[in-house]
């Protein structure tokens, strides 16, 4: 017994310490307070004690910090919810987040539930939200600057220069002319005709580079000539627009174009230092980072210090801190590893927390109720129409001049008409400076939403009108699209292709598909993920003497993107990895066990939360969804460790072939492996596993066998489950 107590000595010691602490506190509570001015009135009742507790609770809830935390929680959840709804409609998430800000503002919540609005967003708390959002915007503009690749711009400099500036000048002129007629009625208190016209002109000229990049990624055109030209033109236009905005800000705060010359002069000195001194310095730092996995905290601290100094200088010069943050990002080294290191430290916090705060801050300034006459809405429609005609028309005409086709010219014009977040940033500056009145601010916000919302559906409509209908009969090769989440699975799929086709370079067109889930992934991060995941695939393909086309996309809906890719590439066969449930990877097994322990009832409760935050892809098995794709054959790969070309292939079939036999003959007609034919029910799977490297079987047969034997996964080699084209 004593030995047993000895083993529990740590627990006994812990209990003794707790008892001693309770005794000391009890003694101290009974000691009289010599500084007390009033005698205790007696024991406090339970109700009185609870009343004191609720008063303390209310004090903490309504305190500056407590209220700020509550505001952030409400903003994040609601913004994410609305963004999720819009991604389901095929729209950029930024549209939903902007709309969420308007809904939480006085236009909707303030109108429908004024008591709740005044409690959650009292006037005295708005400054804190605005301050946080501005700091977040500085970080975000730094990331946007890093997404601009000056080398890409140089490659398409002549064409992109013409396209970008035509797409800026045309809407700028139209907007400035329109502003002259709107000045008397809708200008801000501190606006002149010049500043008002310039500001309205620039608001109609801007293109949202981040949103445009996401749309190009979603369209699968990031590596196409048109996609590269669009990105270069947007980046060129972004730099020009921000420089033009800096000049306008200088004029607005100086009061005249002449007095603004000094601001512009010192801004020129600042730009010369940034590009002539700071950029070469950081280029050297970026070059040394090529051989280092993790940069020291000193490098990170230096980058952040430069960001803040640059933002401070431009703020002091009257150009706004956001311009300085943008330029600080532009001068960062082109090294993808270096940029990824910085963006991963900044971007998630900036996008997930600070930007929704900015949207709500903008929404609190947007009062749709101010547009209370038909004239207001007619003018809103006119502004929107001028913005669309100016941007699309200017871009289209420039594209035609440089030799682009009508389809590509219209495509780029529609893309450049995307405004989104960048527009809101500029509008907030105009409202803050008193150049824009609340009424025209609301009009321009609506124009922003309309022009950004229309981009994706109009592009899809344009693609359908100009669709190039290629027939499969004209093709000489068998087209295989293999979708992989991990490079290891991609290599396994290549081993399977090599097993089925003796000379892939002569008979197969291979397209590798890799998806990154999360449409808010930055361009620099996306490029890094792309290069990292495709590097082993391309290395193996090059060594084996055949080519693999890369297809990369950032998406919120992987299933939709995979189905779209099969149509875009005209795939005859889609190879996908088996879901988490069938994975032999130890990490996947551990995740699967944790998910099961979570409990089905609890999973149902939080299923929507999982969807809102894009976690569903980690847990759901989409195999059933893949095999329903009607326009191509499907091959589901169950990887059991195939690390080289298979020498022995087993084919297991049954009486319900459903096109299985024909598909197998098509994909194995040139194989050099030994093929063994088996009928279901006439052979044990363990026998196949011991004698063959690769097993081919119909998907429906797999379902039947798995129902009979849940442990079948342990009895098979690497297996390809085939579903023939249902057409």
N, C-alpha and C positions, 0 to 999 in steps of 0.2 A: 504493500500500500504506500509506504513512504517513497518508494522508487517512482510510483505513479504520480504522486504529488510533486516530486522533484522535476519530473518532465514537464509539469504545468507551471513551473516557477515564473515564467515570463507573463502568463495570464494573471497569476496571483499578484505579481508586482504591479501590473497595469490596474487591476481592481483597487488595490491599496492606494495608489496614487490618486485615482478618481475620488475615492471616499475622502481622502485627506483634503482634496480641493473643495469638495462640497462642504465639509465641516468649516473650513476657513471662510468661505463665502457666507455661510450661515451666521458665523460669529460676527463678521464685519457688518452684515445687514442689521444686526441688533444694536450696534454701537450708536450713541447719540451724535448728531451733527452739531458741533459748536457754532457753526456759521448759519444754521437754519434760523429764519426770522419768524417762523410760525410753527406752532406745535402741531403735531399730527392729529388729525381729527378722528382717528380711529381706523379700523380695518376697512380696506377697500372691498366692496362687494364684487361678485363675479361680473355683473352687468356693467359696473363702473370700470372695471379692469378691461373688459372687452371694448368699451367706449374709448378708453385711452388708446388701446391698440389700433382701433379704426382711425382715430385722429392721427396717430403716428403714420399709419399706412397711407392715408390721404395726403399727408404732408410730403412723403417720399414720392408718391405718384405724381403730384403736381410740382415737385421741385424741378429746377432747370435740367439737371442731369437725368432724373427719372423720366420726365416728360420726353426728353430727347431720345432716350432708349426706346420708349414706347412708340414714338413717331417712326423711328428707324425700323422697328419690328413690323409695324403696320404697313409701311411703305414697301419694304422688301417682299413681304408675303403677297400683298395685293399686286404689286408690279410684276412679280414672277407669274402670278396666276393669269393676268391679262396677257402677258407676253406669250405664255404657253398656249392660250386660246388662239392667238394670231399665228403662231408657228403651225398650228394644226390647220389653219386656212392657207398655208403656203406663203405667209407674209413674214418679213423680217421681224425679229422680236422687238426691235427698237420702236416699231409702230405701236405695239401693245404697251410698252413702257411709257411712251409719250402720252398715249391715251389714258393710261392709269393715273398719270400725274394730273391730267385735266379733270378726271372723274373725282379724284380726292380733293380737288380744289373747290372754290366757291361756285363753279359752274354747275356741279352736280350734287356732291355731298353737302356743300354749304347751302344749296337751295332746298334739297329734300330733307336734310337733317341738320338745321343750323346749330342746335344745342350740342350735338356730337362733334360738329366741325369746330365750333368755338372752344370746346374742351380739348380736342386733339391738336388743333393748330391755332392757339391764341396768338394775337398779333405780336406780343412781346417775344414769342419763341421763333418767329420766322427768320430772324437774323441768324440764329444758330444753324438752322437748316441751310440757309443761303451760304453761310461761311464754309460749312462742311462741303457743300456741293461745289463751291468754287475751288477749294483745295483739291477735291477729287477730279475736277475738270483739268487742273494743271497736270496731274498725273496721267490722265487719259490723253491729253494732247501730246504729252511726251511720248507715249506709246504710238500715237498716230504718226508722229514725226519719224519714229523708228521704222514704221511700216513702209515708208517711202524709200524705195531703192533708187538712188540717183543713177546707178549704172544702167538699170532698166530704162530709165528715162532717156539716157544718152543714146541707147541703141535705137530708139524710135524718136529721136529728138525732133527731126524736121517735121514729120507727119503729126506727132503728138502736140508739138508747139502750135501748129496751124489749127488743129482740131480743138485743143483746149481753149485757146484764146478767142477763137470764133464763138465757141460755146459760152464764153464769159461776156464778150463785148456785146453780142446781140441782145441777150436778156437785160444786160446792164443799161444799154441805151433805151430800150423800151420801158424798163422799170423807172428810170430817171425821168423820162418824159411823162409817164403816168403820175409820178410823184408830184410833179409841178402842179397838176390839176387837183391833187388831193391835199396839198399843203395847208390851205386855209382851214379846212375842216378837221383834218386828222393828224396833223403834226404834233409833236411833243412840245412841252412848255419851253424847252431850251433849244429848240431846233431853228435853224435858218433854212431858207429855200435850198441853199447849196448842200448843207449837211443832210437834210431830209431826203433830197433827191439822190445824193450819193449813197446813203444808207439803204434806201429802198432798192436802188439799182443793184447793190452788192448782195442783198438778201435774195434777189431773184436769180443771181448768177452762180451761186455756190453749188457744189456737188458734194454729197456725203461720200467721201472716199471709202470709209469702213463698210457702209451698207452696200455700196457698189461692188466692193471686193467679195462680200458674202454672196451676192446674187450671181456673180460670175462663177464663183466656186460651185454654187448650187446648180448652175447650168452646165457644169462640166467643161468649161471653156478656159480655165485658168492657164493651161499650157498651149492653147491654140493661138494662132497669129492674131485673130480678132480679140481674144481675151488679153493678150499681152499689150496690144495697141490701146485697148480700152483702159487698162490699168495705168499705162504710161501717160495717156492723155488726162486721166483723172488726177494722177499724181502731179503732173505739170500744172494742171488747172488749180489744184489745191494750193500749191506754192504761190502761184500768181494771185489767187483770190485772197490769201492771207496777207501777202505783201500789200495788195490794194487796200485791204481792210485796215492795215496798219497806217497807211497814208490817210485814209478817211478818218480814222480815230484821231490822228494828229491834227487834222484840220478841224474836226469837231471840238477838240479840247483847247486848241489854240485860238479859235475864233475866226481865222481867215487863212486862206491858202498861203499868203506871204509869211505870216508869223509861224506857220507850220514848217517852213523851210529849215529852221534850226532843229526842230524835232527830227525831220527827215535826215538832216546832215548827221546828227549824232546816231541815229538809227543805222545809217550807212557805215559809220565807224564800228558800231556794235556788230553788224553783219560781217564786216571785214575781219574783225578779231575772231568771231565764231568760226568762219570758214577758212581763214588764213592761218590761225594759230591753234585753236581748240580742236578742229577736225583732224589736222595732221597728228596732234598729240594723242588723241583717242584712237586714231588709226594704228599708231604704234602699239598702244595698249591692247587693242583688239587682235593684232598680229601675234603678240605674246600669249594671248589667251588660247590660241590654236592648240597649244601643247599642254594646257592646264585644264583639268576637269572642273575645278571649282575656283572661281576668282576670290581673292582675299576680300575681307570686309573693307579694306582700304579702297579698293577699286569701286565697290558699290557706294561707299560713302562719297568718293570723289564724283561719281556720276550724279548722285542725288544733290550734292552741293552745287555742281554746275547747273543742274535743273533749276534749283531755287534762285541762284544768282542771276541766271538768264531771265527767269520770270520776273524777278525783282527789278532788273534794269529796264525791261520793256514796260513794266508797270509805272516806274518812275518817269520814263520818257513820255508816258501818255499813250502807249501803244497797246496796253492791256497785257497782263501776265500770261495769258493763254498763248499769245504770239511768241513770247520768249520760251515757253515750255515746248511749243511746236518746233522751233528752230533748234533747241537743245536736243530733241529727238532726231532731227534730220542729220546733225553732225556726228551722231554716234557711228561707230565702225560698222561696215557692212557684214562683218563676221556673224553668221547666223547663230553660232553658239553663244557669242557675247550678247547679242540682242535677246536671245531666248532667256539667258540668265537674268537679264534686267526685267524683261516683260513678265516672267513668271513671278517675280517679286512684287510687281506693281499691278499688273493687269487684272488679276482676279479680284483684288480688293476694289480697284477703281470701277470695274464693270459691275460687280455684284452688289456693292454698297453705295459708293458715291454717285454713280450715274443715276440710279433710281431716285436718290435724293435731289439731284438736279432736275429731273423730270417733274417731280412733285413741286419743287420750288418754282419751276416754270409754270406748272399747272395752277399754282396759287396766284400767279400773276395773270393768268388767262381767264377772263370772265366772258364766256360765250353769251351771257345774258346782256352784255353791252350791245350786242348786235341785235337790237330790238325793233328794227324797221326793215322793210323790204329793200330799201336803198342800200343799207349795210350789206345785205346778202348779195345784192346785185354787184356791188363793188368787190366783195370777196370773190365772187365768181369771175369778175373781170381780171382781178389780180392773178388768180389761178390760171386763167386762160393765157394771159400775157406771159406768165412764167413758163408755161408749157410750150407755147409757140416760139418764144425767144430761145429757150434752151434746146429743144428738139430741132427747130428750124436752123439755128446757128450751127449746131453740130452736124446736122445732115448735109447742109450745103458745103461745109468744110471737108467732110469725108468724101463727097462726090468730087470736089476739086482735086484732092490728093489721089483719086483713082479707085476708091472703094465702090463696091456694088451697091445698088439701091437697098437691098436687104441688110447688108452690113452697116450701111450708113444710117438707116432707120434704127437698127439695133443699138448702135452706139448713141444715137440721139436720145432714145428712151432711157438707156442706162445713165447718161449724164444728167437726166432730169430728176434723178434721185437726190433728195436733200437730207431728210432725217435729222440726226443729232446736230450736225454742223450748222444747220440753219437755226436751230434753237439757241445755240451758243451765240451766234451773231445777233439774233433778236433780243436776247437777254442783255447784251451789251448796249444796244440801242435804247431799250427801255430804261436801263440803269442811268444812261447819260441824259435822259429826258428828250431824246430825238424822236422816239416813237411814242405815241399816245397809247393808253391801254386798249382803245378800240382797234387801231390798225395793227397793234400787236396780236390781238385775237384773230384778226383777219389773216395775218401772215402765218400764224400757227396752223390755222385750218388749211391754208395753201400748202404748208409743209406736209401735213398729214395726207392730203389728197395726192400730191405729186409722188410721195414715197410709196403710198399704198398702191398706186396704179402701175408701178414699174413691173413687178413680177407678172401679173395677169396680162398686161399689154405685150410683154416680151413673149410669153407663152402663145398668145394669139398670133403674133407676128411669125413665130416659128412654124405654127400650123399652116399659115397662109403660104409661106415659102418653103414648106416641107419638101425635101428631096427624097423621093420614094425610090430607094434602091431595092431590087429584087434579089433574093437569095440565089436564083438560078444563074446569075451572072458571076457569082463568086467561085473561085477555084479552091479555096481553103475552107477548112472546118473552123469556125470561130468559137473560141472558148474564153469565157470571162470567169476568172477565179477571184472570189472575194475573200480576203483574209484580214483578221484582226491583229494577228501576230505574225511576224516574219517566219517563225518556225512552221506555222500552219501553211503559209504560202509556199515554203520549200517542199513540204509534204505534197502539196497539190502539184508542184512541178515534177516531183518524182513519179506521181501517178500519170501525168501526161506523158512523160518519157517512157513509162512502162507500156502505155497504150499505143503510142505512135513512135515508130522506130526512128524517123527523121522529122522531128517537129518543125524544123525550119522549112521543110518542103510541103508540108500538108496541113499545118495548123497556124492560125492567127491567134496569138495569145495576148490577152489584156488583163493586167493585174489591177484589182480594185481595192483600195484601202480608204476607209471612212474615219473621220474624226467626229465624234459626237459632241455637239455644242457649237451653235452658229456664231457665238461670240468669241470664238478662238481667233487670235490675232493672225495677220498674214504672215508675220515672221515666224510665229510658232508653228503655223500650218506648214510652211515650207520646211522647217526643221523636222517635223513629224513625218512629212512626206519622204524626205531624203533618208532619214533613219530607218524607216520601215521598208523602203524599196531597195536600199543598198544591198542587203544580202540576196534579195531576189535577182537583181540585175547582175550581181557578181556571179551567181550560179549560172544564170542564163548565158552570160558572155562566155564563161568557161565551157559550157556545153554546146556552144555554136549556134544559138538561136536568139531571137529577140523577144522582149516583152514590152508591150506598150503600157505606160503608166496612166491610171485613171484615179485621181484623188479628189475627194470632196469633203467639205465640212458641212455637217447636216444635223438637224434635230430629229430626223425621221429616217433611220438607216434602212428600214424595209422598203420604203418608198424610193429611196435613192438607188438601192440595188436593182429594183424592178425597172426604174428609169434607165439605168446604165445598160441593162440587157437590151432595151429598145434602141438606145442611142448607138450602141456598138453592134447591133444586129447579131446578138449571141445565138449560136446553135445549142450551146451547153453552158449552163451556169454551175460552177463549183462553189459550194459554201461549206464552211465547217459546221460540224454538229454542235448543238447547243451546249450550254454549261452542264446540263444533265448527263451528257454522254462523254464529257471530256475526261481524259485519263491524266490530265495535269494535276499534280498534288495540290497546287494552290486553288485550282478550280474545285477540287473535291472538298477542301476545307471550307471554301465559300458556300458550296452547296449544302454542307452540313449545318453551317451557321444559319443559312436561310431557312432550312427546315425547322430548326429549333425556334426560330422567330415566331412560328405558329401561323397557321392559315387564317384564323379569325383576326389576328392582329394585322396580318398582311392586307386583308380586305379593308380594314379601317384606314390604313395609311396608303392604300393603293394610289389615290389621287395625288397625295404628297410626293410619292415616288415618281409619278408622271411629271409633275410640275418641275422637278429638279433633275429630270433626265436620268433617273436612276433605274427606270424600268428595263433598260437594255442590259443591265447587269444580271437580272434575274429571270427574265422571260425567255423561253425557248421559242424561236421564230421558225423552226424547221417546218412546221405545218403550213406556215404562211408562205415560205419559199416554194414549196412543192405545188402551190396553187397558181404560181405564175404561168399564164396560159401560153405564151408565145415562144417558149424555148424549153429544151429538156433541162432537168435539174439533177445534179449529182451532189449528194450530201456526204461529206468525208468524215469518217470516224477514224481518227488518228490513233494507231496503236504502236507507233514507233517505226514507221517506214522511213529509213534514212538514205536509201538509194533506189535505183531503178529495180522494180520487181522482176524476178526471174521466173516465178511460178504464179500464174493467175488462175483463181478459181471462179467459176460462174455458177451461181446457185439460183435456180428458177423454179417456177411452179406452173400450173396450168393457166393461171390468170396473167398472161404475159403483158397485155395492154401496151404493146409496142416495145417492150423491153428487149426482145430478141433482135428486132431490127436496129435499135439503138446500139446494142452491144456489138453487132456486126459492123456497124459504121465506125465505131471508135476503136475497134481491135483489128481491123483488116490489115494493118501494116505492122502490128506488134511483133517483136522478136522473142517475147516471153512464151513459155510453155503454158497452154491453156487446158484446164481440166473442167469438164462439164459435170454438174451434179443436179439432181432433182431433190426438191424439198421432201423431207421425210425418209429419204433413202441413204442419208449420210449424217454422221455426227459432226457438229461444228468443231469439236476438238481435233478431229482428223484433218479437217481443212486447215485449221490453224497450224498444225504441226508440219504440213507439207507445202503450204502456199504462203506467199508474201502479201498478196492482195486479193481481196474478195469482192466480186461484183454481184449485186442482188437487187431485185425490185424493192422499191420503198414500201409498197403495200405488204410484201412478204416479211420484211423486217418488222413491221407493226404487228403482224400476226404472231411471229416467233417471240417477239418481246413480251407480248401479252401472256403467252404460255410460260415463258421463262424470263423473269425480270433480271436474272443474273447473266443474261446472254452476252453482255458487254465484255465479260471476262473470258469468253470462249471463242472469240473471233480475232483474226489478224486485222491490219488496217483494211477498212471496208469502204466501198463506194456504193451508196444507196442511190439507185437510178430511178427517175421518173421521166418517162418519155413525154415529148411535146404533145399537149392535149389537143392541138388543132387537128 
